[in-house]
Amino acid sequence: MESRRQALRDDPVTAEISAVRNDRIYPQGARYQGPILHLFQLEMTAKQLYPDVFGEWPTYSEGPYPEIPPEEQLFDRQRVADVINGAI
């Protein structure tokens, strides 16, 4: 994500966008987003836009999704896994 942000800052056209100037660029969505991915996207958005309520979105440089402390998770990952696996 950081390389994408930097590319936007370095481009003379996109550098003029207020979101780029004010460092308000957030990763969102996926091309083939379904209900499970949507849960993670909602959590990401809540943390990025309202960190005082939902906790800070962590800065990370590797992997598809950072580790979120259990007390800051917006949904129960185990319960979702149980639903997917037919345990509920």
Rosetta blueprint (number, residue, H / E / L):
1 M L
2 E H
3 S H
4 R H
5 R H
6 Q H
7 A H
8 L H
9 R H
10 D H
11 D L
12 P L
13 V L
14 T H
15 A H
16 E H
17 I L
18 S H
19 A H
20 V H
21 R H
22 N L
23 D L
24 R L
25 I L
26 Y L
27 P L
28 Q L
29 G L
30 A L
31 R L
32 Y L
33 Q L
34 G L
35 P H
36 I H
37 L H
38 H H
39 L H
40 F H
41 Q H
42 L H
43 E H
44 M H
45 T H
46 A H
47 K H
48 Q H
49 L H
50 Y L
51 P H
52 D H
53 V H
54 F H
55 G L
56 E L
57 W L
58 P L
59 T L
60 Y L
61 S L
62 E L
63 G L
64 P L
65 Y L
66 P L
67 E L
68 I L
69 P L
70 P H
71 E H
72 E H
73 Q L
74 L L
75 F L
76 D L
77 R H
78 Q H
79 R H
80 V H
81 A H
82 D H
83 V H
84 I H
85 N L
86 G L
87 A L
88 I L
